[in-house]
Amino acid sequence: MEIKKIEEFRNNKIKRLPPSVIKDIELKNQARRLANLAPIKIKVRMCIACNQPFESAGNRTCGCNTRSTGYIAGREII
Ligand SMILES: [Zn+2]
């Protein structure tokens, strides 16, 4: 059941940023607020490489073209 749900999520839904990346953005936004900079906004956009909708913090691709180097949405994941 769980695996099926995950598969559906992958097939039909927007690619989400991993929680570690969202946390990273939140921390950066706190620093940006202190520095009077506009916060980084997470937006849904279309990947220019594979045309899938994905959550972006300014990236133009969902990470599909950089997966081989261990990056998703332009950020390193472990
Ligand atoms: Zn893509």
N, CA, C, O and the ligand as a Tripos MOL2 file, in Angstrom:
@<TRIPOS>MOLECULE
protein
  313   311    79     0     0
PROTEIN
NO_CHARGES

@<TRIPOS>ATOM
      1 N           0.8370   -1.2100    0.0000 N.3       1 MET1
      2 CA          0.0000    0.0000    0.0000 C.3       1 MET1
      3 C           0.8680    1.2560    0.0000 C.2       1 MET1
      4 O           0.6980    2.1460   -0.8330 O.2       1 MET1
      5 N           1.7800    1.3090    0.9290 N.am      2 GLU2
      6 CA          2.6340    2.4930    1.0380 C.3       2 GLU2
      7 C           3.4300    2.7100   -0.2340 C.2       2 GLU2
      8 O           3.5340    3.8300   -0.7340 O.2       2 GLU2
      9 N           3.9940    1.6260   -0.7540 N.am      3 ILE3
     10 CA          4.8220    1.7590   -1.9550 C.3       3 ILE3
     11 C           3.9850    2.2590   -3.1210 C.2       3 ILE3
     12 O           4.4430    3.0800   -3.9150 O.2       3 ILE3
     13 N           2.7450    1.7570   -3.2220 N.am      4 LYS4
     14 CA          1.8740    2.2080   -4.2990 C.3       4 LYS4
     15 C           1.6150    3.7050   -4.1920 C.2       4 LYS4
     16 O           1.6360    4.4210   -5.1930 O.2       4 LYS4
     17 N           1.3690    4.1710   -2.9690 N.am      5 LYS5
     18 CA          1.1380    5.6020   -2.7580 C.3       5 LYS5
     19 C           2.3330    6.4210   -3.2290 C.2       5 LYS5
     20 O           2.1830    7.4580   -3.8750 O.2       5 LYS5
     21 N           3.5150    5.9340   -2.8940 N.am      6 ILE6
     22 CA          4.7270    6.6570   -3.2830 C.3       6 ILE6
     23 C           4.8480    6.6810   -4.8000 C.2       6 ILE6
     24 O           5.2300    7.6980   -5.3780 O.2       6 ILE6
     25 N           4.5280    5.5760   -5.4380 N.am      7 GLU7
     26 CA          4.5900    5.5290   -6.9020 C.3       7 GLU7
     27 C           3.6210    6.5390   -7.5200 C.2       7 GLU7
     28 O           3.9720    7.2470   -8.4650 O.2       7 GLU7
     29 N           2.4050    6.6000   -6.9830 N.am      8 GLU8
     30 CA          1.4190    7.5450   -7.5030 C.3       8 GLU8
     31 C           1.9140    8.9720   -7.3290 C.2       8 GLU8
     32 O           1.7600    9.8220   -8.2060 O.2       8 GLU8
     33 N           2.5000    9.2020   -6.1920 N.am      9 PHE9
     34 CA          3.0470   10.5190   -5.8940 C.3       9 PHE9
     35 C           4.0830   10.8910   -6.9400 C.2       9 PHE9
     36 O           4.0810   12.0080   -7.4570 O.2       9 PHE9
     37 N           4.9500    9.9720   -7.2440 N.am     10 ARG10
     38 CA          6.0050   10.2380   -8.2190 C.3      10 ARG10
     39 C           5.4320   10.4680   -9.6150 C.2      10 ARG10
     40 O           5.9150   11.3130  -10.3680 O.2      10 ARG10
     41 N           4.3940    9.7010   -9.9430 N.am     11 ASN11
     42 CA          3.8910    9.7650  -11.3110 C.3      11 ASN11
     43 C           3.0070   10.9800  -11.5590 C.2      11 ASN11
     44 O           3.0370   11.5590  -12.6450 O.2      11 ASN11
     45 N           2.2270   11.3650  -10.5690 N.am     12 ASN12
     46 CA          1.1840   12.3530  -10.8160 C.3      12 ASN12
     47 C           1.4170   13.7110  -10.1820 C.2      12 ASN12
     48 O           0.8400   14.7060  -10.6200 O.2      12 ASN12
     49 N           2.2330   13.7630   -9.1840 N.am     13 LYS13
     50 CA          2.2990   14.9920   -8.4150 C.3      13 LYS13
     51 C           3.5640   15.7690   -8.7450 C.2      13 LYS13
     52 O           4.5060   15.2820   -9.3690 O.2      13 LYS13
     53 N           3.5170   16.9840   -8.2910 N.am     14 ILE14
     54 CA          4.6640   17.8650   -8.4390 C.3      14 ILE14
     55 C           5.8450   17.3040   -7.6520 C.2      14 ILE14
     56 O           5.6940   16.8120   -6.5340 O.2      14 ILE14
     57 N           6.9930   17.3900   -8.2510 N.am     15 LYS15
     58 CA          8.2160   17.0140   -7.5330 C.3      15 LYS15
     59 C           8.4640   18.0130   -6.4270 C.2      15 LYS15
     60 O           8.5840   19.2140   -6.6710 O.2      15 LYS15
     61 N           8.5400   17.5090   -5.2120 N.am     16 ARG16
     62 CA          8.7280   18.3970   -4.0650 C.3      16 ARG16
     63 C          10.2040   18.5020   -3.7280 C.2      16 ARG16
     64 O          11.0030   17.6110   -4.0150 O.2      16 ARG16
     65 N          10.5330   19.6240   -3.1100 N.am     17 LEU17
     66 CA         11.8860   19.7620   -2.5930 C.3      17 LEU17
     67 C          12.0230   18.8600   -1.3740 C.2      17 LEU17
     68 O          11.0820   18.7230   -0.5920 O.2      17 LEU17
     69 N          13.1860   18.2460   -1.2080 N.am     18 PRO18
     70 CA         13.3700   17.4420   -0.0040 C.3      18 PRO18
     71 C          13.3220   18.3210    1.2500 C.2      18 PRO18
     72 O          13.7090   19.4880    1.1990 O.2      18 PRO18
     73 N          12.8440   17.7620    2.3910 N.am     19 PRO19
     74 CA         12.7070   18.5680    3.6160 C.3      19 PRO19
     75 C          14.0010   19.2570    4.0210 C.2      19 PRO19
     76 O          13.9730   20.3630    4.5620 O.2      19 PRO19
     77 N          15.1320   18.6160    3.7650 N.am     20 SER20
     78 CA         16.4100   19.2250    4.1500 C.3      20 SER20
     79 C          16.6490   20.5090    3.3780 C.2      20 SER20
     80 O          17.2290   21.4570    3.9080 O.2      20 SER20
     81 N          16.2020   20.5450    2.1240 N.am     21 VAL21
     82 CA         16.3730   21.7480    1.3050 C.3      21 VAL21
     83 C          15.4350   22.8490    1.7860 C.2      21 VAL21
     84 O          15.8160   24.0180    1.8470 O.2      21 VAL21
     85 N          14.1840   22.4610    2.1340 N.am     22 ILE22
     86 CA         13.2230   23.4510    2.6230 C.3      22 ILE22
     87 C          13.7360   24.0740    3.9190 C.2      22 ILE22
     88 O          13.6200   25.2830    4.1220 O.2      22 ILE22
     89 N          14.3040   23.2440    4.7920 N.am     23 LYS23
     90 CA         14.8660   23.7360    6.0380 C.3      23 LYS23
     91 C          16.0220   24.6990    5.7500 C.2      23 LYS23
     92 O          16.1530   25.7450    6.3860 O.2      23 LYS23
     93 N          16.8320   24.3320    4.8020 N.am     24 ASP24
     94 CA         17.9670   25.1650    4.4000 C.3      24 ASP24
     95 C          17.4840   26.5390    3.9270 C.2      24 ASP24
     96 O          18.0650   27.5670    4.2750 O.2      24 ASP24
     97 N          16.4080   26.5390    3.1270 N.am     25 ILE25
     98 CA         15.8540   27.7990    2.6150 C.3      25 ILE25
     99 C          15.2940   28.6280    3.7630 C.2      25 ILE25
    100 O          15.4680   29.8460    3.7980 O.2      25 ILE25
    101 N          14.6160   27.9620    4.7120 N.am     26 GLU26
    102 CA         14.0780   28.6950    5.8630 C.3      26 GLU26
    103 C          15.1870   29.3870    6.6440 C.2      26 GLU26
    104 O          15.0530   30.5410    7.0520 O.2      26 GLU26
    105 N          16.2800   28.6650    6.8440 N.am     27 LEU27
    106 CA         17.4160   29.2550    7.5650 C.3      27 LEU27
    107 C          17.9980   30.4320    6.7910 C.2      27 LEU27
    108 O          18.3280   31.4690    7.3660 O.2      27 LEU27
    109 N          18.1190   30.2550    5.4810 N.am     28 LYS28
    110 CA         18.6390   31.3380    4.6500 C.3      28 LYS28
    111 C          17.7070   32.5440    4.6990 C.2      28 LYS28
    112 O          18.1590   33.6890    4.7270 O.2      28 LYS28
    113 N          16.3950   32.2740    4.7080 N.am     29 ASN29
    114 CA         15.4300   33.3740    4.7390 C.3      29 ASN29
    115 C          15.5130   34.1420    6.0520 C.2      29 ASN29
    116 O          15.3470   35.3620    6.0710 O.2      29 ASN29
    117 N          15.7660   33.4390    7.1430 N.am     30 GLN30
    118 CA         15.9440   34.1430    8.4140 C.3      30 GLN30
    119 C          17.1240   35.0950    8.3210 C.2      30 GLN30
    120 O          17.0490   36.2420    8.7630 O.2      30 GLN30
    121 N          18.2040   34.6110    7.7460 N.am     31 ALA31
    122 CA         19.3930   35.4590    7.5880 C.3      31 ALA31
    123 C          19.1140   36.6050    6.6280 C.2      31 ALA31
    124 O          19.5640   37.7300    6.8430 O.2      31 ALA31
    125 N          18.3650   36.3100    5.5620 N.am     32 ARG32
    126 CA         18.0480   37.3490    4.5710 C.3      32 ARG32
    127 C          17.1640   38.4350    5.1730 C.2      32 ARG32
    128 O          17.3320   39.6190    4.8830 O.2      32 ARG32
    129 N          16.2100   38.0140    6.0260 N.am     33 ARG33
    130 CA         15.3410   38.9950    6.6730 C.3      33 ARG33
    131 C          16.1730   39.9490    7.5320 C.2      33 ARG33
    132 O          15.9600   41.1610    7.5250 O.2      33 ARG33
    133 N          17.1290   39.3720    8.2750 N.am     34 LEU34
    134 CA         18.0030   40.1970    9.1210 C.3      34 LEU34
    135 C          18.8250   41.1590    8.2760 C.2      34 LEU34
    136 O          19.1620   42.2580    8.7160 O.2      34 LEU34
    137 N          19.1410   40.7370    7.0650 N.am     35 ALA35
    138 CA         19.9480   41.5670    6.1740 C.3      35 ALA35
    139 C          19.0820   42.4410    5.2680 C.2      35 ALA35
    140 O          19.5870   43.0800    4.3450 O.2      35 ALA35
    141 N          17.7530   42.4650    5.5440 N.am     36 ASN36
    142 CA         16.8090   43.2580    4.7460 C.3      36 ASN36
    143 C          16.7590   42.8520    3.2840 C.2      36 ASN36
    144 O          16.5680   43.6880    2.4010 O.2      36 ASN36
    145 N          16.9330   41.5660    3.0370 N.am     37 LEU37
    146 CA         16.8230   41.0530    1.6700 C.3      37 LEU37
    147 C          15.4840   40.3420    1.5090 C.2      37 LEU37
    148 O          14.9060   39.8570    2.4810 O.2      37 LEU37
    149 N          15.0040   40.2860    0.2820 N.am     38 ALA38
    150 CA         13.7600   39.5780    0.0250 C.3      38 ALA38
    151 C          13.9780   38.0850    0.2570 C.2      38 ALA38
    152 O          15.0010   37.5300   -0.1460 O.2      38 ALA38
    153 N          13.0130   37.4410    0.9070 N.am     39 PRO39
    154 CA         13.1790   36.0050    1.1520 C.3      39 PRO39
    155 C          13.1140   35.1890   -0.1340 C.2      39 PRO39
    156 O          12.4960   35.5940   -1.1180 O.2      39 PRO39
    157 N          13.7620   34.0390   -0.1010 N.am     40 ILE40
    158 CA         13.6920   33.0960   -1.2250 C.3      40 ILE40
    159 C          12.3030   32.4760   -1.2170 C.2      40 ILE40
    160 O          11.8410   32.0020   -0.1790 O.2      40 ILE40
    161 N          11.6400   32.4760   -2.3570 N.am     41 LYS41
    162 CA         10.3050   31.8930   -2.4420 C.3      41 LYS41
    163 C          10.3700   30.5800   -3.2030 C.2      41 LYS41
    164 O          11.0610   30.4450   -4.2130 O.2      41 LYS41
    165 N           9.6180   29.6150   -2.6730 N.am     42 ILE42
    166 CA          9.5130   28.3310   -3.3700 C.3      42 ILE42
    167 C           8.3110   28.4070   -4.2890 C.2      42 ILE42
    168 O           7.1840   28.6280   -3.8450 O.2      42 ILE42
    169 N           8.5610   28.2220   -5.5670 N.am     43 LYS43
    170 CA          7.4860   28.3110   -6.5540 C.3      43 LYS43
    171 C           7.4130   27.0130   -7.3370 C.2      43 LYS43
    172 O           8.4010   26.2900   -7.4730 O.2      43 LYS43
    173 N           6.2240   26.7340   -7.8470 N.am     44 VAL44
    174 CA          6.0850   25.5950   -8.7430 C.3      44 VAL44
    175 C           6.3410   26.0890  -10.1550 C.2      44 VAL44
    176 O           5.7090   27.0440  -10.6060 O.2      44 VAL44
    177 N           7.2560   25.4520  -10.8490 N.am     45 ARG45
    178 CA          7.5160   25.8190  -12.2380 C.3      45 ARG45
    179 C           7.7840   24.5720  -13.0570 C.2      45 ARG45
    180 O           7.9540   23.4760  -12.5220 O.2      45 ARG45
    181 N           7.8160   24.7600  -14.3580 N.am     46 MET46
    182 CA          8.0500   23.6340  -15.2370 C.3      46 MET46
    183 C           9.5390   23.4790  -15.4560 C.2      46 MET46
    184 O          10.2520   24.4580  -15.6790 O.2      46 MET46
    185 N           9.9950   22.2650  -15.3910 N.am     47 CYS47
    186 CA         11.3980   21.9660  -15.6350 C.3      47 CYS47
    187 C          11.7030   22.2220  -17.1080 C.2      47 CYS47
    188 O          10.9800   21.7420  -17.9810 O.2      47 CYS47
    189 N          12.7590   22.9690  -17.3900 N.am     48 ILE48
    190 CA         13.0930   23.2520  -18.7880 C.3      48 ILE48
    191 C          13.6870   22.0380  -19.4750 C.2      48 ILE48
    192 O          13.7850   22.0080  -20.7020 O.2      48 ILE48
    193 N          14.0800   21.0460  -18.7110 N.am     49 ALA49
    194 CA         14.6810   19.8500  -19.3040 C.3      49 ALA49
    195 C          13.6490   18.7590  -19.5790 C.2      49 ALA49
    196 O          13.6690   18.1460  -20.6470 O.2      49 ALA49
    197 N          12.7400   18.5060  -18.6200 N.am     50 CYS50
    198 CA         11.8140   17.3750  -18.7870 C.3      50 CYS50
    199 C          10.3480   17.7940  -18.7690 C.2      50 CYS50
    200 O           9.4670   16.9430  -18.8960 O.2      50 CYS50
    201 N          10.0630   19.1120  -18.6110 N.am     51 ASN51
    202 CA          8.6940   19.6280  -18.6630 C.3      51 ASN51
    203 C           7.7820   19.1140  -17.5600 C.2      51 ASN51
    204 O           6.5620   19.1110  -17.7230 O.2      51 ASN51
    205 N           8.3420   18.6850  -16.4560 N.am     52 GLN52
    206 CA          7.5270   18.2650  -15.3240 C.3      52 GLN52
    207 C           7.4260   19.4340  -14.3460 C.2      52 GLN52
    208 O           8.3840   20.1840  -14.1620 O.2      52 GLN52
    209 N           6.2410   19.5840  -13.7120 N.am     53 PRO53
    210 CA          6.1520   20.6240  -12.6810 C.3      53 PRO53
    211 C           6.9570   20.2120  -11.4540 C.2      53 PRO53
    212 O           6.9770   19.0400  -11.0770 O.2      53 PRO53
    213 N           7.6030   21.1640  -10.8500 N.am     54 PHE54
    214 CA          8.3930   20.8700   -9.6550 C.3      54 PHE54
    215 C           8.4730   22.1030   -8.7800 C.2      54 PHE54
    216 O           8.2630   23.2220   -9.2480 O.2      54 PHE54
    217 N           8.7730   21.8990   -7.5200 N.am     55 GLU55
    218 CA          8.9780   23.0040   -6.5930 C.3      55 GLU55
    219 C          10.3800   23.5370   -6.7990 C.2      55 GLU55
    220 O          11.3560   22.7870   -6.8020 O.2      55 GLU55
    221 N          10.4610   24.8300   -6.9680 N.am     56 SER56
    222 CA         11.7510   25.4390   -7.2620 C.3      56 SER56
    223 C          12.0330   26.5720   -6.3020 C.2      56 SER56
    224 O          11.1430   27.3440   -5.9480 O.2      56 SER56
    225 N          13.2630   26.6590   -5.8930 N.am     57 ALA57
    226 CA         13.7150   27.8090   -5.1210 C.3      57 ALA57
    227 C          14.6030   28.6640   -6.0200 C.2      57 ALA57
    228 O          15.5950   29.2360   -5.5700 O.2      57 ALA57
    229 N          14.2330   28.7400   -7.2920 N.am     58 GLY58
    230 CA         14.9890   29.5410   -8.2400 C.3      58 GLY58
    231 C          15.6530   28.7120   -9.3220 C.2      58 GLY58
    232 O          16.2370   29.2580  -10.2570 O.2      58 GLY58
    233 N          15.5660   27.4020   -9.2000 N.am     59 ASN59
    234 CA         16.1710   26.5340  -10.1980 C.3      59 ASN59
    235 C          15.2740   26.4260  -11.4200 C.2      59 ASN59
    236 O          14.0530   26.5410  -11.3180 O.2      59 ASN59
    237 N          15.8840   26.2050  -12.5640 N.am     60 ARG60
    238 CA         15.0940   26.0550  -13.7820 C.3      60 ARG60
    239 C          14.8360   24.6030  -14.1280 C.2      60 ARG60
    240 O          13.9730   24.3040  -14.9530 O.2      60 ARG60
    241 N          15.5690   23.7100  -13.5130 N.am     61 THR61
    242 CA         15.3280   22.2910  -13.7560 C.3      61 THR61
    243 C          15.0200   21.6060  -12.4330 C.2      61 THR61
    244 O          15.3890   22.0820  -11.3590 O.2      61 THR61
    245 N          14.3360   20.4780  -12.5420 N.am     62 CYS62
    246 CA         13.9470   19.7420  -11.3450 C.3      62 CYS62
    247 C          15.1060   18.9310  -10.8030 C.2      62 CYS62
    248 O          15.0100   18.3580   -9.7180 O.2      62 CYS62
    249 N          16.1830   18.8780  -11.5350 N.am     63 GLY63
    250 CA         17.3290   18.0810  -11.1070 C.3      63 GLY63
    251 C          17.5120   16.8420  -11.9550 C.2      63 GLY63
    252 O          18.4550   16.0760  -11.7530 O.2      63 GLY63
    253 N          16.5930   16.6370  -12.9240 N.am     64 CYS64
    254 CA         16.6460   15.4250  -13.7330 C.3      64 CYS64
    255 C          17.9340   15.3410  -14.5380 C.2      64 CYS64
    256 O          18.4530   14.2520  -14.7850 O.2      64 CYS64
    257 N          18.4440   16.4980  -14.9450 N.am     65 ASN65
    258 CA         19.6470   16.4910  -15.7770 C.3      65 ASN65
    259 C          20.9300   16.5390  -14.9590 C.2      65 ASN65
    260 O          22.0300   16.5150  -15.5120 O.2      65 ASN65
    261 N          20.7840   16.6080  -13.6480 N.am     66 THR66
    262 CA         21.9780   16.6660  -12.8080 C.3      66 THR66
    263 C          22.0020   15.5310  -11.7980 C.2      66 THR66
    264 O          22.8340   15.5090  -10.8910 O.2      66 THR66
    265 N          21.0830   14.5940  -11.9630 N.am     67 ARG67
    266 CA         20.9660   13.5210  -10.9770 C.3      67 ARG67
    267 C          22.2620   12.7150  -10.8730 C.2      67 ARG67
    268 O          22.6230   12.2480   -9.7930 O.2      67 ARG67
    269 N          22.9440   12.5590  -11.9790 N.am     68 SER68
    270 CA         24.1420   11.7290  -11.9800 C.3      68 SER68
    271 C          25.2210   12.2870  -11.0630 C.2      68 SER68
    272 O          26.1050   11.5570  -10.6160 O.2      68 SER68
    273 N          25.1450   13.5870  -10.7840 N.am     69 THR69
    274 CA         26.1400   14.1610   -9.8990 C.3      69 THR69
    275 C          25.6400   14.2530   -8.4610 C.2      69 THR69
    276 O          26.3100   14.8160   -7.5950 O.2      69 THR69
    277 N          24.4370   13.6860   -8.2130 N.am     70 GLY70
    278 CA         23.9450   13.6330   -6.8350 C.3      70 GLY70
    279 C          23.2120   14.8810   -6.4150 C.2      70 GLY70
    280 O          23.1000   15.1590   -5.2220 O.2      70 GLY70
    281 N          22.7110   15.6370   -7.3670 N.am     71 TYR71
    282 CA         21.9840   16.8580   -7.0330 C.3      71 TYR71
    283 C          20.5280   16.7050   -7.4250 C.2      71 TYR71
    284 O          20.2020   16.1400   -8.4690 O.2      71 TYR71
    285 N          19.6520   17.2220   -6.5610 N.am     72 ILE72
    286 CA         18.2220   17.2920   -6.8950 C.3      72 ILE72
    287 C          17.8120   18.7400   -6.7020 C.2      72 ILE72
    288 O          18.1330   19.3530   -5.6840 O.2      72 ILE72
    289 N          17.1140   19.2760   -7.6650 N.am     73 ALA73
    290 CA         16.6880   20.6760   -7.6350 C.3      73 ALA73
    291 C          17.8910   21.5930   -7.3850 C.2      73 ALA73
    292 O          17.7840   22.6270   -6.7260 O.2      73 ALA73
    293 N          19.0090   21.1880   -7.9210 N.am     74 GLY74
    294 CA         20.1810   22.0390   -7.8660 C.3      74 GLY74
    295 C          20.8860   22.0500   -6.5310 C.2      74 GLY74
    296 O          21.8110   22.8350   -6.3200 O.2      74 GLY74
    297 N          20.4630   21.1960   -5.6350 N.am     75 ARG75
    298 CA         21.0740   21.1830   -4.3140 C.3      75 ARG75
    299 C          21.5510   19.7860   -3.9790 C.2      75 ARG75
    300 O          20.9430   18.7900   -4.3710 O.2      75 ARG75
    301 N          22.6200   19.7340   -3.2640 N.am     76 GLU76
    302 CA         23.1810   18.4400   -2.9160 C.3      76 GLU76
    303 C          22.3150   17.7580   -1.8690 C.2      76 GLU76
    304 O          21.9010   18.3810   -0.8910 O.2      76 GLU76
    305 N          22.0480   16.4900   -2.0760 N.am     77 ILE77
    306 CA         21.3240   15.7320   -1.0600 C.3      77 ILE77
    307 C          22.1760   14.5490   -0.6310 C.2      77 ILE77
    308 O          23.0010   14.0450   -1.3920 O.2      77 ILE77
    309 N          21.9610   14.1310    0.5740 N.am     78 ILE78
    310 CA         22.7520   13.0170    1.1030 C.3      78 ILE78
    311 C          21.8010   11.8510    1.3600 C.2      78 ILE78
    312 O          22.2330   10.7900    1.8110 O.2      78 ILE78
    313 ZN         13.3840   17.8130  -15.0290 Zn       79 ZN79
@<TRIPOS>BOND
     1     1     2 1
     2     2     3 1
     3     3     4 2
     4     3     5 am
     5     5     6 1
     6     6     7 1
     7     7     8 2
     8     7     9 am
     9     9    10 1
    10    10    11 1
    11    11    12 2
    12    11    13 am
    13    13    14 1
    14    14    15 1
    15    15    16 2
    16    15    17 am
    17    17    18 1
    18    18    19 1
    19    19    20 2
    20    19    21 am
    21    21    22 1
    22    22    23 1
    23    23    24 2
    24    23    25 am
    25    25    26 1
    26    26    27 1
    27    27    28 2
    28    27    29 am
    29    29    30 1
    30    30    31 1
    31    31    32 2
    32    31    33 am
    33    33    34 1
    34    34    35 1
    35    35    36 2
    36    35    37 am
    37    37    38 1
    38    38    39 1
    39    39    40 2
    40    39    41 am
    41    41    42 1
    42    42    43 1
    43    43    44 2
    44    43    45 am
    45    45    46 1
    46    46    47 1
    47    47    48 2
    48    47    49 am
    49    49    50 1
    50    50    51 1
    51    51    52 2
    52    51    53 am
    53    53    54 1
    54    54    55 1
    55    55    56 2
    56    55    57 am
    57    57    58 1
    58    58    59 1
    59    59    60 2
    60    59    61 am
    61    61    62 1
    62    62    63 1
    63    63    64 2
    64    63    65 am
    65    65    66 1
    66    66    67 1
    67    67    68 2
    68    67    69 am
    69    69    70 1
    70    70    71 1
    71    71    72 2
    72    71    73 am
    73    73    74 1
    74    74    75 1
    75    75    76 2
    76    75    77 am
    77    77    78 1
    78    78    79 1
    79    79    80 2
    80    79    81 am
    81    81    82 1
    82    82    83 1
    83    83    84 2
    84    83    85 am
    85    85    86 1
    86    86    87 1
    87    87    88 2
    88    87    89 am
    89    89    90 1
    90    90    91 1
    91    91    92 2
    92    91    93 am
    93    93    94 1
    94    94    95 1
    95    95    96 2
    96    95    97 am
    97    97    98 1
    98    98    99 1
    99    99   100 2
   100    99   101 am
   101   101   102 1
   102   102   103 1
   103   103   104 2
   104   103   105 am
   105   105   106 1
   106   106   107 1
   107   107   108 2
   108   107   109 am
   109   109   110 1
   110   110   111 1
   111   111   112 2
   112   111   113 am
   113   113   114 1
   114   114   115 1
   115   115   116 2
   116   115   117 am
   117   117   118 1
   118   118   119 1
   119   119   120 2
   120   119   121 am
   121   121   122 1
   122   122   123 1
   123   123   124 2
   124   123   125 am
   125   125   126 1
   126   126   127 1
   127   127   128 2
   128   127   129 am
   129   129   130 1
   130   130   131 1
   131   131   132 2
   132   131   133 am
   133   133   134 1
   134   134   135 1
   135   135   136 2
   136   135   137 am
   137   137   138 1
   138   138   139 1
   139   139   140 2
   140   139   141 am
   141   141   142 1
   142   142   143 1
   143   143   144 2
   144   143   145 am
   145   145   146 1
   146   146   147 1
   147   147   148 2
   148   147   149 am
   149   149   150 1
   150   150   151 1
   151   151   152 2
   152   151   153 am
   153   153   154 1
   154   154   155 1
   155   155   156 2
   156   155   157 am
   157   157   158 1
   158   158   159 1
   159   159   160 2
   160   159   161 am
   161   161   162 1
   162   162   163 1
   163   163   164 2
   164   163   165 am
   165   165   166 1
   166   166   167 1
   167   167   168 2
   168   167   169 am
   169   169   170 1
   170   170   171 1
   171   171   172 2
   172   171   173 am
   173   173   174 1
   174   174   175 1
   175   175   176 2
   176   175   177 am
   177   177   178 1
   178   178   179 1
   179   179   180 2
   180   179   181 am
   181   181   182 1
   182   182   183 1
   183   183   184 2
   184   183   185 am
   185   185   186 1
   186   186   187 1
   187   187   188 2
   188   187   189 am
   189   189   190 1
   190   190   191 1
   191   191   192 2
   192   191   193 am
   193   193   194 1
   194   194   195 1
   195   195   196 2
   196   195   197 am
   197   197   198 1
   198   198   199 1
   199   199   200 2
   200   199   201 am
   201   201   202 1
   202   202   203 1
   203   203   204 2
   204   203   205 am
   205   205   206 1
   206   206   207 1
   207   207   208 2
   208   207   209 am
   209   209   210 1
   210   210   211 1
   211   211   212 2
   212   211   213 am
   213   213   214 1
   214   214   215 1
   215   215   216 2
   216   215   217 am
   217   217   218 1
   218   218   219 1
   219   219   220 2
   220   219   221 am
   221   221   222 1
   222   222   223 1
   223   223   224 2
   224   223   225 am
   225   225   226 1
   226   226   227 1
   227   227   228 2
   228   227   229 am
   229   229   230 1
   230   230   231 1
   231   231   232 2
   232   231   233 am
   233   233   234 1
   234   234   235 1
   235   235   236 2
   236   235   237 am
   237   237   238 1
   238   238   239 1
   239   239   240 2
   240   239   241 am
   241   241   242 1
   242   242   243 1
   243   243   244 2
   244   243   245 am
   245   245   246 1
   246   246   247 1
   247   247   248 2
   248   247   249 am
   249   249   250 1
   250   250   251 1
   251   251   252 2
   252   251   253 am
   253   253   254 1
   254   254   255 1
   255   255   256 2
   256   255   257 am
   257   257   258 1
   258   258   259 1
   259   259   260 2
   260   259   261 am
   261   261   262 1
   262   262   263 1
   263   263   264 2
   264   263   265 am
   265   265   266 1
   266   266   267 1
   267   267   268 2
   268   267   269 am
   269   269   270 1
   270   270   271 1
   271   271   272 2
   272   271   273 am
   273   273   274 1
   274   274   275 1
   275   275   276 2
   276   275   277 am
   277   277   278 1
   278   278   279 1
   279   279   280 2
   280   279   281 am
   281   281   282 1
   282   282   283 1
   283   283   284 2
   284   283   285 am
   285   285   286 1
   286   286   287 1
   287   287   288 2
   288   287   289 am
   289   289   290 1
   290   290   291 1
   291   291   292 2
   292   291   293 am
   293   293   294 1
   294   294   295 1
   295   295   296 2
   296   295   297 am
   297   297   298 1
   298   298   299 1
   299   299   300 2
   300   299   301 am
   301   301   302 1
   302   302   303 1
   303   303   304 2
   304   303   305 am
   305   305   306 1
   306   306   307 1
   307   307   308 2
   308   307   309 am
   309   309   310 1
   310   310   311 1
   311   311   312 2
@<TRIPOS>SUBSTRUCTURE
     1 MET1         2 RESIDUE 1 A MET
     2 GLU2         6 RESIDUE 1 A GLU
     3 ILE3        10 RESIDUE 1 A ILE
     4 LYS4        14 RESIDUE 1 A LYS
     5 LYS5        18 RESIDUE 1 A LYS
     6 ILE6        22 RESIDUE 1 A ILE
     7 GLU7        26 RESIDUE 1 A GLU
     8 GLU8        30 RESIDUE 1 A GLU
     9 PHE9        34 RESIDUE 1 A PHE
    10 ARG10       38 RESIDUE 1 A ARG
    11 ASN11       42 RESIDUE 1 A ASN
    12 ASN12       46 RESIDUE 1 A ASN
    13 LYS13       50 RESIDUE 1 A LYS
    14 ILE14       54 RESIDUE 1 A ILE
    15 LYS15       58 RESIDUE 1 A LYS
    16 ARG16       62 RESIDUE 1 A ARG
    17 LEU17       66 RESIDUE 1 A LEU
    18 PRO18       70 RESIDUE 1 A PRO
    19 PRO19       74 RESIDUE 1 A PRO
    20 SER20       78 RESIDUE 1 A SER
    21 VAL21       82 RESIDUE 1 A VAL
    22 ILE22       86 RESIDUE 1 A ILE
    23 LYS23       90 RESIDUE 1 A LYS
    24 ASP24       94 RESIDUE 1 A ASP
    25 ILE25       98 RESIDUE 1 A ILE
    26 GLU26      102 RESIDUE 1 A GLU
    27 LEU27      106 RESIDUE 1 A LEU
    28 LYS28      110 RESIDUE 1 A LYS
    29 ASN29      114 RESIDUE 1 A ASN
    30 GLN30      118 RESIDUE 1 A GLN
    31 ALA31      122 RESIDUE 1 A ALA
    32 ARG32      126 RESIDUE 1 A ARG
    33 ARG33      130 RESIDUE 1 A ARG
    34 LEU34      134 RESIDUE 1 A LEU
    35 ALA35      138 RESIDUE 1 A ALA
    36 ASN36      142 RESIDUE 1 A ASN
    37 LEU37      146 RESIDUE 1 A LEU
    38 ALA38      150 RESIDUE 1 A ALA
    39 PRO39      154 RESIDUE 1 A PRO
    40 ILE40      158 RESIDUE 1 A ILE
    41 LYS41      162 RESIDUE 1 A LYS
    42 ILE42      166 RESIDUE 1 A ILE
    43 LYS43      170 RESIDUE 1 A LYS
    44 VAL44      174 RESIDUE 1 A VAL
    45 ARG45      178 RESIDUE 1 A ARG
    46 MET46      182 RESIDUE 1 A MET
    47 CYS47      186 RESIDUE 1 A CYS
    48 ILE48      190 RESIDUE 1 A ILE
    49 ALA49      194 RESIDUE 1 A ALA
    50 CYS50      198 RESIDUE 1 A CYS
    51 ASN51      202 RESIDUE 1 A ASN
    52 GLN52      206 RESIDUE 1 A GLN
    53 PRO53      210 RESIDUE 1 A PRO
    54 PHE54      214 RESIDUE 1 A PHE
    55 GLU55      218 RESIDUE 1 A GLU
    56 SER56      222 RESIDUE 1 A SER
    57 ALA57      226 RESIDUE 1 A ALA
    58 GLY58      230 RESIDUE 1 A GLY
    59 ASN59      234 RESIDUE 1 A ASN
    60 ARG60      238 RESIDUE 1 A ARG
    61 THR61      242 RESIDUE 1 A THR
    62 CYS62      246 RESIDUE 1 A CYS
    63 GLY63      250 RESIDUE 1 A GLY
    64 CYS64      254 RESIDUE 1 A CYS
    65 ASN65      258 RESIDUE 1 A ASN
    66 THR66      262 RESIDUE 1 A THR
    67 ARG67      266 RESIDUE 1 A ARG
    68 SER68      270 RESIDUE 1 A SER
    69 THR69      274 RESIDUE 1 A THR
    70 GLY70      278 RESIDUE 1 A GLY
    71 TYR71      282 RESIDUE 1 A TYR
    72 ILE72      286 RESIDUE 1 A ILE
    73 ALA73      290 RESIDUE 1 A ALA
    74 GLY74      294 RESIDUE 1 A GLY
    75 ARG75      298 RESIDUE 1 A ARG
    76 GLU76      302 RESIDUE 1 A GLU
    77 ILE77      306 RESIDUE 1 A ILE
    78 ILE78      310 RESIDUE 1 A ILE
    79 ZN79       313 GROUP 0 **** ****
